[in-house]
Amino acid sequence: MINNVDTLPDAIPNDAYWTISQLVRRRDNIKMQHIRIKNQLHEQICVTYPSYKTCFKDISTKTALYFWDNYPSQEYLTGKDPEELAEELRAVSHNRCSINTANAILDMIKNDGNTNHEYQSSRDAITRSLVGDLQHYNMQLKEVEKSIEELYPVFECTLMTMPGVDIATATNMLAEIGDIKRFPSADKLAKFAGVAPVRFSSAGKGNDLPSKQGNRRLQAIFYFLAIQMIQVSPKGVPRNEVFREYYIRRTSEGKNKKQVLICISRRLVNIIYGMLKNKTEYRDPSKAKINRE
């Protein structure tokens, strides 16, 4: 077999699927780097502005990054007028920053006390450098996501008609599955994804456990999608009535929650396989049930 390596078919021969897989991995790498840099920025900011979360819940928003870049430490705000600060931040926050916000920031600094340290200028340089990195990754992420959105229609994919599936989930699936024609049946796709439940039994008792083989990334996608299928909105409306009823029934019968989610994942494989192969939109089984009645 190794002597025939040049004649073996590619796993994803279609260039569109190869490209989407590369874009998805690039998106994932950027997000990982973004999280890493964001945590490093937190290490700096929590020392200089210990109570920063009272005013900036997300340390990496456009407004927050502007603030850290221009005011990496308290000394830059010495003598700053609230109205002047509000006007400055309003320009970068799409008019969301009010005079009350500016006052809250200045009160936060007053309550935190003097947080300047020795070699503060070097600390400020680190903060500004991290801000620059985050701004760079934000820009890179936008460019990659734009490329993904532009390529997505090429696949004539209907996965986004399914509740809980956005373009990120849909493209993650396409990247891992590739051309659905590679799989002659849903069973083959389930085995590839490691979603086919494996039965372990002893003394007449058994458990359905996830396979330790298969594509772990795809397995995780199906599993988390299964979790979304059984979720209930704040108003008490199930996202998917049929899967929710199935989940409640099986858990009430004594099934472990994880086991039930594995079974739901397997059913989702069948649905998604059919949608990809036939390019059909998602049909809500609860509505089909109502129509039959």
SEKELUM-180202 format. One line per 10 residues: their letters; for each residue x, y, z of N, C-alpha, C. Coordinates in Angstrom, 1 decimal. Atoms other than C-alpha are relative to their C-alpha. Last residue first. Layout:
BEGIN
a> X Y Z X Y Z X Y Z ~ ...;
END
This chain:
BEGIN
ernikakspd> 1.2 0.0 -0.9 -52.7 14.6 14.0 -1.2 0.8 -0.6 ~ 0.6 1.3 0.1 -50.3 14.1 11.1 -1.2 -0.2 0.9 ~ 0.7 0.2 1.3 -49.8 17.8 10.8 -0.6 -1.3 -0.1 ~ 1.3 -0.7 0.0 -49.0 18.1 14.5 -0.8 -0.2 -1.2 ~ 0.9 0.7 -0.9 -46.4 15.4 14.3 -1.3 0.6 0.1 ~ 0.5 1.2 0.8 -44.8 17.0 11.3 -1.0 -0.8 0.8 ~ 1.0 -0.5 0.9 -44.6 20.2 13.3 -0.6 -1.1 -0.8 ~ 1.1 -0.3 -0.9 -42.8 18.4 16.2 -1.1 0.5 -0.9 ~ 0.9 1.1 -0.2 -40.5 16.8 13.6 -1.2 0.2 0.9 ~ 0.2 0.1 -1.4 -39.2 20.2 12.5 -0.9 -1.2 0.2;
ryetknklmg> 1.5 0.1 -0.2 -38.1 19.7 8.9 -0.2 -0.3 1.5 ~ 0.4 0.7 -1.2 -34.6 21.0 8.2 -1.5 0.0 0.1 ~ 0.1 -0.8 -1.2 -34.0 22.0 4.6 -0.5 -0.8 1.2 ~ 1.3 -0.4 -0.4 -33.0 19.6 1.9 0.1 0.8 1.3 ~ 0.1 -1.4 0.0 -29.7 19.4 0.1 -1.4 0.5 0.4 ~ 1.1 -0.4 0.9 -30.2 15.7 -0.5 -0.2 1.5 -0.1 ~ 0.0 0.8 1.2 -26.8 14.5 0.8 -1.1 0.4 -1.0 ~ -1.1 -0.3 0.8 -26.3 17.3 3.3 0.0 -0.8 -1.4 ~ 0.1 -1.4 0.5 -29.8 17.3 4.7 1.2 0.3 -0.9 ~ 1.1 -0.2 1.0 -29.9 13.5 4.9 0.0 1.4 -0.6;
yiinvlrrsi> -0.5 0.8 1.2 -26.5 13.2 6.7 -1.1 0.2 -1.1 ~ -0.9 -0.8 0.7 -27.7 16.0 9.0 0.6 -0.7 -1.2 ~ 0.7 -1.2 0.5 -30.8 14.1 10.1 1.0 0.8 -0.9 ~ 1.0 0.4 1.0 -29.1 10.7 10.5 -0.6 1.3 -0.7 ~ -0.8 0.4 1.2 -26.2 12.3 12.4 -0.9 -0.4 -1.2 ~ -0.4 -1.2 0.8 -28.7 14.1 14.6 0.9 -0.4 -1.2 ~ 1.2 -0.4 0.8 -30.1 10.7 15.6 0.3 1.2 -0.8 ~ 0.1 1.0 1.1 -26.7 9.6 16.8 -1.1 0.3 -0.9 ~ -1.1 -0.3 0.9 -26.2 12.8 18.8 -0.1 -0.9 -1.2 ~ 0.5 -1.1 0.8 -29.6 12.1 20.4 1.0 0.4 -1.0;
cilvqkknkg> 1.0 0.5 0.9 -28.3 8.7 21.5 -0.6 1.1 -0.9 ~ -0.7 0.8 1.0 -25.1 10.2 22.9 -1.0 -0.5 -1.0 ~ -0.6 -1.0 1.0 -27.2 12.9 24.7 0.7 -0.7 -1.1 ~ 1.1 -0.5 0.9 -29.2 10.1 26.3 0.5 0.9 -1.0 ~ 0.4 1.1 0.8 -26.0 8.4 27.6 -1.1 0.4 -1.0 ~ -1.0 0.0 1.0 -24.7 11.7 29.0 -0.4 -1.1 -1.0 ~ 0.2 -1.2 1.0 -27.9 12.2 30.9 0.9 -0.1 -1.1 ~ -0.9 -1.1 -0.3 -27.7 8.7 32.5 -0.1 1.1 -1.1 ~ -1.2 -0.2 0.8 -30.8 6.6 31.8 0.9 1.2 0.4 ~ -1.2 0.4 -0.7 -33.1 5.9 34.7 1.3 0.1 -0.8;
estrriyyer> -0.1 1.4 -0.1 -36.4 5.8 33.0 1.3 -0.5 0.6 ~ 0.9 0.4 -1.1 -36.9 9.5 33.9 -0.1 -1.6 0.1 ~ -0.6 -0.3 -1.3 -33.8 10.2 31.9 -0.9 -0.4 1.1 ~ -1.1 1.0 -0.2 -35.2 8.4 28.8 0.6 0.3 1.4 ~ 0.5 1.3 -0.2 -38.6 10.3 29.0 1.2 -1.0 0.3 ~ 0.7 0.1 -1.3 -37.1 13.7 29.6 -0.4 -1.4 0.3 ~ -1.0 -0.2 -1.1 -34.6 13.4 26.8 -0.6 -0.2 1.3 ~ -0.8 1.3 0.0 -37.2 12.0 24.3 1.0 0.1 1.2 ~ 0.8 1.0 -0.6 -39.5 14.9 25.2 0.7 -1.3 0.1 ~ 0.2 -0.3 -1.4 -36.7 17.4 24.6 -0.9 -1.1 0.7;
fvenrpvgkp> -1.2 0.4 -0.7 -35.8 15.7 21.4 -0.1 0.3 1.5 ~ -0.1 1.4 0.1 -39.4 16.0 20.1 1.3 -0.5 0.8 ~ 0.9 0.7 -0.8 -39.9 19.5 21.3 0.1 -1.5 0.1 ~ 0.5 1.1 0.8 -36.8 21.0 19.8 -0.9 -0.9 0.9 ~ -0.5 -0.2 1.4 -35.9 24.4 21.1 -0.4 -1.0 -1.0 ~ -1.1 0.9 0.5 -38.2 23.8 24.0 0.5 0.4 -1.3 ~ 0.3 0.7 1.3 -40.4 26.8 25.1 1.2 -0.8 -0.4 ~ 0.4 1.4 -0.2 -40.1 27.7 28.8 -0.4 -0.8 -1.3 ~ 1.5 0.0 -0.1 -40.1 31.5 28.4 -0.5 -1.5 0.1 ~ 0.5 -0.6 -1.2 -36.4 31.6 29.2 -1.5 0.0 0.2;
svqimqialf> -0.2 -1.5 0.0 -35.9 29.2 26.3 -0.4 0.5 1.4 ~ 1.3 -0.7 -0.1 -35.5 25.4 26.9 0.2 1.5 0.1 ~ 0.1 -1.2 -0.8 -32.5 23.3 25.8 -1.4 0.7 0.0 ~ 0.9 0.2 -1.1 -32.9 19.8 24.5 -0.1 1.2 0.9 ~ 1.3 0.5 0.4 -31.6 20.5 21.0 -0.9 -0.2 1.2 ~ 0.8 -1.2 0.4 -28.7 22.7 22.3 -1.5 -0.5 -0.3 ~ 0.4 -0.8 -1.2 -27.3 19.7 24.2 -0.9 1.2 -0.4 ~ 1.0 0.8 -0.7 -27.5 17.6 21.0 -0.4 0.7 1.3 ~ 1.2 -0.3 0.7 -25.6 20.3 19.2 -1.2 -0.7 0.6 ~ 0.4 -1.4 -0.4 -22.9 20.1 21.8 -1.3 0.4 -0.7;
yfiaqlrrng> 0.4 0.1 -1.4 -22.6 16.3 21.2 -0.6 1.4 0.5 ~ 1.3 0.7 -0.1 -22.7 16.6 17.4 -0.4 0.0 1.4 ~ 1.0 -0.8 0.7 -19.9 19.2 17.4 -1.3 -0.6 0.2 ~ 0.3 -1.1 -0.9 -17.8 17.2 20.0 -1.1 0.9 -0.6 ~ 0.7 0.6 -1.1 -17.9 14.1 17.8 -0.5 1.1 1.0 ~ 1.3 0.2 0.5 -16.8 16.2 14.8 -0.9 -0.6 1.1 ~ 0.6 -1.4 0.2 -13.8 17.4 16.7 -1.4 -0.1 -0.4 ~ 0.4 -0.6 -1.3 -13.1 13.9 18.1 -0.6 1.4 -0.2 ~ -0.4 -1.4 0.1 -13.1 12.3 14.6 -0.5 0.7 1.3 ~ 0.7 -0.9 0.9 -13.4 8.5 15.2 0.6 1.5 0.2;
qkspldngkg> -0.6 -0.1 1.3 -12.4 6.2 18.0 -0.8 1.1 -0.7 ~ -1.3 -0.7 -0.2 -13.1 6.3 21.7 0.7 0.2 -1.3 ~ -1.1 0.7 0.5 -16.8 5.5 21.0 1.3 0.8 0.2 ~ -0.6 -0.4 1.3 -19.3 7.1 23.2 1.2 -0.8 -0.4 ~ -1.1 -1.0 -0.2 -21.0 5.0 25.8 0.6 0.4 -1.3 ~ -0.4 -0.6 1.3 -24.3 3.2 25.9 1.0 1.0 0.2 ~ 0.0 -1.5 0.2 -24.5 1.3 29.1 0.4 0.3 -1.4 ~ -1.0 -0.7 0.9 -25.3 -2.3 29.9 -0.2 1.5 -0.1 ~ 0.1 -1.4 -0.1 -26.9 -4.7 32.4 1.0 0.6 -0.9 ~ 1.3 -0.4 0.5 -27.5 -8.4 31.7 -0.3 1.5 0.1;
assfrvpavg> 1.1 0.6 -0.8 -24.7 -9.5 33.9 -1.3 0.5 -0.4 ~ -0.4 1.0 -0.9 -22.3 -7.2 32.1 -1.1 -0.4 0.9 ~ 1.0 0.7 -0.9 -22.8 -4.9 29.2 0.7 -1.1 0.9 ~ -0.8 0.8 -0.9 -20.8 -2.3 27.2 -1.0 -0.6 1.0 ~ 0.7 0.7 -1.1 -22.7 -1.1 24.2 1.0 -0.8 0.8 ~ -0.5 1.3 -0.2 -20.9 1.4 21.9 -0.6 -0.6 1.3 ~ -0.1 0.5 -1.3 -22.9 4.4 20.7 0.6 -1.4 0.1 ~ 0.8 1.2 -0.1 -22.2 5.5 17.1 0.2 -0.5 1.4 ~ 1.3 -0.3 -0.7 -20.9 9.1 17.5 -0.8 -1.3 0.2 ~ -0.1 0.6 -1.3 -17.2 8.4 16.7 -1.3 0.2 0.8;
afkalkdasp> 0.1 -1.1 -1.0 -17.5 10.9 13.8 0.2 -0.6 1.5 ~ -1.1 -0.9 0.2 -16.3 8.3 11.3 0.1 1.1 1.1 ~ -1.3 0.7 -0.4 -18.6 5.7 12.8 1.2 0.9 -0.2 ~ 0.0 0.1 -1.5 -21.6 8.1 12.6 1.3 -0.7 0.5 ~ -0.3 -1.3 -0.6 -20.7 9.0 9.0 0.1 -0.1 1.5 ~ -1.4 -0.2 0.3 -20.6 5.3 8.0 0.5 1.4 0.6 ~ -0.8 0.8 -0.9 -23.9 4.7 9.7 1.5 0.2 -0.1 ~ -0.1 -0.8 -1.3 -25.4 7.7 7.9 0.8 -0.8 1.0 ~ 1.2 0.1 -0.9 -24.7 5.8 4.6 0.3 0.9 1.3 ~ 1.2 0.7 0.6 -22.4 5.7 1.6 -1.2 0.0 0.8;
frkidgieal> 0.6 0.9 -0.9 -20.0 8.3 3.1 -1.3 -0.6 -0.6 ~ -1.1 0.9 -0.5 -17.5 10.1 0.8 -0.6 -1.1 0.9 ~ 0.0 1.2 0.9 -20.5 11.6 -1.0 1.0 -1.0 0.4 ~ 0.9 1.0 -0.6 -20.9 13.9 2.1 0.0 -1.3 -0.9 ~ 1.0 0.4 1.0 -17.9 15.9 0.7 -0.8 -1.2 0.6 ~ -0.4 0.0 1.4 -15.9 17.1 3.7 -1.2 -0.3 -0.9 ~ 0.7 1.1 0.8 -17.1 15.9 7.1 0.6 0.0 -1.4 ~ -0.3 1.3 -0.5 -14.7 17.9 9.3 -0.6 -1.1 -0.8 ~ -1.4 0.1 0.0 -14.7 21.2 7.4 0.4 -1.4 0.5 ~ -0.4 0.2 1.4 -18.4 20.9 6.5 1.6 -0.2 0.0;
mntataidvg> 0.4 1.3 0.5 -19.2 20.4 10.2 0.5 -0.3 -1.4 ~ -0.8 1.0 -0.8 -17.2 23.3 11.4 -0.3 -1.4 -0.5 ~ -1.3 0.1 0.7 -18.8 25.4 8.5 1.0 -1.0 0.8 ~ 0.2 0.6 1.3 -22.3 24.6 9.9 1.4 -0.2 -0.7 ~ 0.2 1.4 -0.2 -21.3 25.3 13.5 -0.1 -0.7 -1.4 ~ -1.2 0.5 -0.6 -19.8 28.7 12.7 -0.1 -1.5 0.1 ~ -1.0 0.2 1.1 -22.6 29.6 10.2 1.3 -0.6 0.6 ~ -0.4 -1.2 0.7 -25.2 29.0 12.9 1.1 -0.3 -1.0 ~ -1.2 0.1 0.9 -26.9 25.8 13.9 0.2 1.3 -0.7 ~ -1.3 0.2 -0.8 -29.1 26.0 17.0 1.2 -0.1 -0.9;
pmtmltcefv> -0.1 -0.8 -1.2 -32.4 25.5 15.1 1.3 -0.4 0.7 ~ 0.2 0.8 -1.2 -31.8 23.7 11.7 0.2 0.9 1.2 ~ 1.5 0.0 -0.2 -32.2 26.0 8.6 -0.3 -0.8 1.3 ~ 0.4 -1.2 -0.8 -28.4 26.7 9.0 -1.5 0.1 0.1 ~ -0.2 0.3 -1.5 -27.6 23.2 7.8 -0.5 1.1 0.9 ~ 1.3 -0.4 -0.7 -29.0 23.9 4.3 0.1 -0.2 1.5 ~ 0.3 0.7 -1.3 -25.7 23.9 2.4 -1.2 0.5 0.7 ~ 1.4 0.1 0.0 -25.5 25.0 -1.2 -0.5 -0.8 1.2 ~ 0.4 1.4 -0.3 -21.8 24.3 -0.9 -1.5 -0.2 -0.1 ~ -0.5 1.0 1.0 -20.7 27.4 -2.8 -0.5 -1.4 0.3;
pyleeiskev> 1.0 0.2 1.0 -22.9 29.6 -0.5 0.4 -1.1 -1.1 ~ 1.1 0.9 -0.4 -20.3 29.2 2.3 -1.1 -0.3 -1.0 ~ -0.1 1.4 0.5 -17.4 30.7 0.5 -1.2 -0.9 0.3 ~ 0.0 -0.1 1.5 -18.3 34.4 1.0 0.1 -1.4 -0.6 ~ 1.4 -0.4 0.4 -19.3 33.8 4.7 -0.1 0.1 -1.6 ~ 0.9 1.2 -0.2 -16.0 32.0 5.3 -1.4 0.3 -0.5 ~ -0.4 1.0 1.0 -14.0 34.8 3.7 -0.9 -1.2 0.1 ~ 0.5 -0.6 1.3 -15.8 37.4 5.9 0.2 -1.0 -1.1 ~ 1.4 0.3 -0.1 -15.1 35.2 9.0 -0.7 0.5 -1.3 ~ 0.2 1.4 0.2 -11.4 35.2 8.0 -1.5 -0.3 0.0;
eklqmnyhql> -0.3 0.3 1.4 -11.3 39.0 7.6 -0.2 -1.5 -0.3 ~ 1.1 -0.5 0.9 -13.2 39.6 10.8 0.3 -0.3 -1.4 ~ 1.2 0.8 -0.1 -10.9 37.3 12.7 -1.1 0.5 -0.9 ~ -0.2 1.3 0.7 -7.8 39.0 11.4 -1.2 -0.9 0.0 ~ 0.1 -0.3 1.4 -9.1 42.4 12.5 0.2 -1.2 -0.9 ~ 1.4 -0.4 0.3 -9.8 41.2 16.0 -0.2 0.2 -1.5 ~ 0.7 1.2 0.1 -6.4 39.5 16.0 -1.5 0.2 -0.3 ~ -0.4 0.7 1.2 -4.7 42.8 15.3 -0.8 -1.3 -0.2 ~ 0.6 -0.8 1.2 -6.7 44.7 17.8 0.3 -0.7 -1.3 ~ 1.4 0.3 0.0 -5.8 42.0 20.4 -0.7 0.7 -1.2;
dgvlsrtiad> 0.2 1.4 0.4 -2.1 42.3 19.6 -1.5 -0.4 -0.2 ~ -0.3 0.1 1.4 -2.2 46.1 19.8 -0.2 -1.4 -0.6 ~ 1.1 -0.6 0.7 -3.8 45.9 23.2 0.1 -0.1 -1.5 ~ 1.0 1.0 0.0 -1.1 43.5 24.3 -1.3 0.5 -0.7 ~ -0.4 1.0 0.9 1.6 46.0 23.3 -1.1 -1.1 -0.1 ~ 0.3 -0.5 1.4 -0.3 48.8 25.0 0.4 -1.0 -1.0 ~ 1.5 -0.1 0.2 -0.4 46.8 28.3 -0.3 0.5 -1.5 ~ 0.5 1.4 0.2 3.3 45.8 28.0 -1.5 0.1 -0.3 ~ -0.4 0.4 1.4 4.3 49.5 27.4 -0.5 -1.4 -0.3 ~ 0.9 -0.6 0.9 2.3 50.5 30.5 0.3 -0.4 -1.5;
rssqyehntn> 1.2 0.7 -0.1 4.2 48.0 32.6 -1.0 0.5 -1.0 ~ -0.2 1.3 0.6 7.4 49.5 31.4 -1.2 -0.9 0.0 ~ -0.1 -0.3 1.4 6.2 53.0 32.3 0.2 -1.3 -0.8 ~ 1.4 0.0 0.5 5.1 51.7 35.7 0.1 0.2 -1.5 ~ -0.1 0.4 1.4 8.7 50.7 36.5 -1.4 0.0 -0.7 ~ -1.3 -0.3 0.6 7.8 51.0 40.2 0.1 -0.6 -1.4 ~ -1.1 0.8 -0.6 4.1 50.8 40.8 1.3 0.5 -0.6 ~ -1.3 -0.1 0.8 1.1 53.0 40.3 1.1 -0.8 0.7 ~ -0.4 1.4 0.4 -2.1 51.6 42.0 1.3 0.1 -0.9 ~ -1.2 -0.1 0.8 -3.1 54.7 44.0 0.6 -1.4 -0.3;
gdnkimdlia> -1.2 -0.6 -0.6 -6.6 54.2 45.3 1.2 0.0 -1.0 ~ -1.1 0.9 0.0 -9.1 51.7 44.0 1.2 0.5 0.7 ~ 0.2 1.0 -1.0 -12.0 53.9 45.1 1.2 -1.0 0.1 ~ -0.1 -0.6 -1.3 -10.7 56.9 43.2 -0.1 -1.0 1.1 ~ -1.4 -0.3 -0.2 -10.1 54.9 40.1 0.2 0.5 1.4 ~ -0.7 1.3 -0.1 -13.6 53.4 40.2 1.4 0.2 0.4 ~ 0.3 0.4 -1.4 -15.1 56.9 40.8 0.8 -1.3 0.3 ~ -0.8 -0.9 -0.9 -13.3 58.1 37.6 -0.2 -0.4 1.5 ~ -1.4 0.3 0.2 -14.8 55.2 35.7 0.9 0.7 0.9 ~ -0.2 1.3 -0.6 -18.2 55.7 37.1 1.4 -0.5 -0.1;
natniscrnh> -0.1 -0.3 -1.5 -18.1 59.4 36.3 0.3 -1.4 0.7 ~ -1.3 -0.7 -0.3 -17.3 58.5 32.7 0.2 0.2 1.5 ~ -1.0 1.0 0.1 -20.2 56.0 32.6 1.4 0.6 0.3 ~ 0.1 0.9 -1.2 -22.6 58.6 34.0 1.1 -1.1 0.0 ~ -0.8 -0.7 -1.1 -21.4 61.1 31.4 0.0 -0.8 1.2 ~ 0.7 -1.2 -0.5 -22.6 58.6 28.8 0.9 0.7 1.1 ~ -0.6 -0.5 -1.3 -20.8 56.1 26.7 -0.6 1.3 0.4 ~ 0.5 0.8 -1.2 -23.0 54.3 24.2 0.5 0.5 1.3 ~ 0.8 -0.8 -0.8 -22.5 56.9 21.4 -0.6 -0.7 1.2 ~ 1.3 -0.2 0.7 -21.1 54.4 19.0 -1.0 0.7 0.9;
svarleeale> 1.0 0.9 -0.5 -18.5 53.4 21.5 -1.3 0.1 -0.6 ~ -0.4 1.4 0.4 -15.4 54.9 19.8 -1.0 -1.0 0.5 ~ -0.3 0.0 1.4 -16.7 58.6 19.7 0.4 -1.5 -0.5 ~ 1.2 0.0 0.8 -18.5 58.3 23.0 0.3 -0.2 -1.5 ~ 0.4 1.4 0.1 -15.2 57.5 24.7 -1.3 -0.2 -0.9 ~ -1.1 0.8 0.6 -13.8 60.9 24.0 -0.4 -1.4 -0.3 ~ 0.0 -0.3 1.4 -17.0 62.7 24.8 1.0 -0.8 -0.8 ~ 1.2 0.5 0.6 -17.3 60.9 28.1 -0.1 0.3 -1.5 ~ -0.2 1.5 0.1 -13.7 61.6 29.0 -1.2 -0.6 -0.7 ~ -1.0 0.2 1.1 -14.2 65.3 28.3 0.2 -1.5 -0.2;
epdkgtlyeq> 0.6 -0.3 1.3 -17.4 65.4 30.3 0.9 -0.2 -1.2 ~ 1.0 1.0 0.4 -15.8 63.6 33.2 -0.6 0.2 -1.4 ~ 1.4 -0.4 -0.3 -12.8 66.0 33.3 -1.0 -1.1 -0.5 ~ 0.9 0.2 1.1 -9.4 64.4 33.5 -1.4 0.4 0.4 ~ 0.6 -1.3 0.4 -7.1 66.0 36.1 -1.0 -0.2 -1.1 ~ -0.1 -1.1 -1.0 -5.0 62.9 36.3 -0.5 1.3 -0.5 ~ 1.4 -0.6 -0.3 -6.3 60.3 33.9 0.0 1.1 1.0 ~ 0.5 -0.7 1.2 -2.9 59.4 32.4 -1.3 0.7 0.2 ~ -0.6 -1.3 0.1 -1.6 58.7 35.9 -0.4 0.8 -1.2 ~ 0.8 -1.1 -0.5 -4.1 55.9 36.4 0.6 1.4 -0.3;
spyndwfyla> -0.1 -0.1 -1.4 -2.4 53.4 34.1 -0.7 1.3 0.5 ~ -0.4 1.3 -0.5 -2.8 52.1 30.5 0.2 0.0 1.6 ~ -0.2 -0.2 -1.4 -4.9 55.2 29.7 0.4 -1.3 0.7 ~ -0.3 -1.4 -0.3 -4.7 55.6 26.0 0.2 0.3 1.4 ~ -1.1 -0.5 0.9 -4.3 51.9 25.0 0.4 1.5 0.4 ~ -1.3 0.6 -0.5 -6.3 50.6 27.9 1.1 0.6 -0.7 ~ -0.3 -0.5 -1.4 -9.2 53.0 27.1 1.3 -0.5 0.5 ~ -0.4 -1.5 0.2 -9.2 52.2 23.3 0.5 0.6 1.4 ~ -1.4 0.0 0.6 -9.1 48.5 24.2 0.4 1.4 -0.2 ~ -0.9 0.3 -1.1 -12.2 49.0 26.5 1.5 0.0 -0.5;
tktsidkfct> -0.1 -1.1 -0.9 -14.1 50.8 23.8 1.0 -0.3 1.1 ~ -0.7 -1.1 0.7 -13.4 48.2 21.1 0.2 1.2 1.0 ~ 0.8 -0.7 0.9 -14.3 45.4 23.5 0.7 1.2 -0.6 ~ -0.5 -0.1 1.4 -11.5 43.3 24.9 -1.0 0.6 -1.0 ~ -1.2 -0.7 0.1 -11.9 43.6 28.7 0.5 0.3 -1.4 ~ -0.8 0.7 1.0 -15.5 42.6 28.6 1.3 0.8 -0.2 ~ 0.3 1.5 -0.2 -17.4 43.7 31.7 0.9 -0.9 -0.9 ~ -0.3 0.7 1.3 -15.7 47.2 31.5 -0.2 -1.5 0.3 ~ 0.2 -0.9 1.1 -17.0 49.5 34.2 0.1 -0.6 -1.4 ~ 1.2 -0.8 -0.3 -17.4 47.4 37.3 -0.4 0.9 -1.1;
kyspytvciq> 1.2 0.7 0.5 -15.0 44.9 35.7 -1.3 0.7 0.3 ~ 0.4 -0.3 1.4 -12.2 47.4 36.1 -1.2 -0.6 -0.5 ~ 1.4 0.1 0.1 -12.1 47.1 39.9 -0.5 0.3 -1.4 ~ 0.5 1.2 -0.7 -8.4 46.3 40.3 -1.5 -0.2 -0.2 ~ 1.4 -0.3 -0.2 -7.4 48.9 37.6 -0.7 -1.2 0.7 ~ 0.2 -1.4 0.2 -3.6 48.8 37.5 -1.4 0.5 0.3 ~ -0.9 -0.6 -0.9 -3.2 45.3 38.9 -0.1 1.5 0.0 ~ 0.6 0.2 -1.3 -6.3 43.9 37.2 0.9 0.5 1.1 ~ 1.1 -1.0 -0.4 -5.2 45.5 34.0 -0.4 -0.2 1.4 ~ -0.5 -1.4 -0.1 -1.9 43.7 33.6 -1.0 0.9 0.6;
ehlqnkirih> -1.1 0.0 -1.0 -3.0 40.1 34.3 0.5 1.4 0.3 ~ 0.7 0.0 -1.3 -6.2 40.8 32.3 1.0 0.1 1.2 ~ 0.4 -1.4 -0.2 -4.0 41.7 29.3 -0.7 0.1 1.4 ~ -1.3 -0.8 -0.4 -2.3 38.3 29.6 -0.4 1.4 0.3 ~ -0.4 0.4 -1.4 -5.7 36.6 29.7 1.2 0.7 0.4 ~ 1.0 -0.6 -0.8 -6.8 38.5 26.5 0.3 -0.3 1.5 ~ -0.4 -1.4 -0.2 -3.6 37.5 24.8 -0.9 0.7 1.0 ~ -1.3 0.0 -0.6 -4.3 33.8 25.3 0.4 1.4 0.3 ~ 0.2 0.3 -1.4 -8.0 34.2 24.4 1.3 0.1 0.9 ~ 0.7 -1.2 -0.6 -7.1 36.0 21.2 -0.3 -0.3 1.5;
qmkindrrrv> -1.0 -1.0 -0.2 -4.5 33.3 20.3 -0.7 1.2 0.7 ~ -0.9 0.5 -1.1 -7.1 30.6 20.7 1.0 1.1 0.4 ~ 0.7 -0.1 -1.3 -9.6 32.6 18.7 0.8 -0.5 1.2 ~ 0.0 -1.4 -0.4 -7.0 33.1 15.9 -0.8 0.2 1.3 ~ -1.3 -0.4 -0.5 -6.3 29.4 15.9 0.0 1.5 0.4 ~ -0.2 0.6 -1.3 -10.0 28.5 15.6 1.4 0.4 0.6 ~ 0.9 -0.6 -0.9 -10.5 30.9 12.7 0.2 -0.5 1.4 ~ -0.6 -1.4 -0.2 -7.4 29.6 10.9 -0.9 0.8 1.0 ~ -1.1 0.1 -0.9 -8.8 26.1 11.4 0.7 1.3 0.3 ~ 0.5 0.3 -1.3 -12.1 27.1 9.9 1.1 -0.2 1.0;
lqsitwyadn> 0.5 -1.2 -0.6 -10.4 28.8 7.0 -0.5 -0.2 1.4 ~ -1.1 -0.8 -0.4 -8.3 25.7 6.3 -0.5 1.3 0.6 ~ -0.7 0.6 -1.1 -11.3 23.4 6.4 1.1 0.9 0.5 ~ 0.8 -0.3 -1.1 -13.2 25.8 4.1 0.6 -0.6 1.3 ~ -0.1 -1.5 -0.3 -10.4 25.7 1.6 -0.8 0.3 1.3 ~ -1.4 -0.2 -0.5 -10.1 21.9 1.6 0.1 1.4 0.5 ~ 0.0 0.6 -1.4 -13.9 21.6 1.2 1.4 0.2 0.6 ~ 0.8 -0.8 -0.8 -13.8 24.0 -1.8 0.0 -0.5 1.5 ~ -0.8 -1.1 -0.5 -10.8 22.2 -3.3 -0.8 0.9 0.9 ~ 0.6 -1.2 0.5 -12.8 19.0 -3.6 0.7 1.2 0.7;
piadpltdvn> -0.5 -0.3 1.3 -10.4 16.0 -3.0 -0.6 1.4 -0.6 ~ 0.9 -1.0 0.5 -11.0 15.8 0.7 0.4 0.6 -1.3 ~ 1.1 0.1 -0.9 -9.5 12.6 1.9 -1.0 1.0 -0.3 ~ -0.1 -1.0 -1.1 -7.3 12.6 -1.2 -1.2 -0.2 0.9 ~ 0.9 -1.2 0.1 -7.5 9.4 -3.4 0.2 0.9 1.3 ~ 1.1 0.0 -0.9 -4.5 7.0 -3.3 -0.8 1.3 -0.1 ~ 1.2 0.3 0.8 -2.3 6.9 -6.5 -1.3 0.0 0.9 ~ 0.3 -1.1 0.9 0.7 8.7 -5.0 -1.3 -0.3 -0.8 ~ 0.5 -1.2 -0.6 0.7 6.4 -2.0 -0.4 1.1 -0.9 ~ 1.1 -0.6 0.9 0.9 3.3 -4.1 -0.5 1.3 0.6;
nim> -0.5 -0.3 1.3 4.2 2.1 -2.6 -0.9 0.6 -1.0 ~ -0.8 -1.2 -0.1 2.8 2.5 0.9 0.6 0.3 -1.4 ~ 0.8 -1.2 0.0 0.0 0.0 0.0 0.9 1.3 0.0;
END
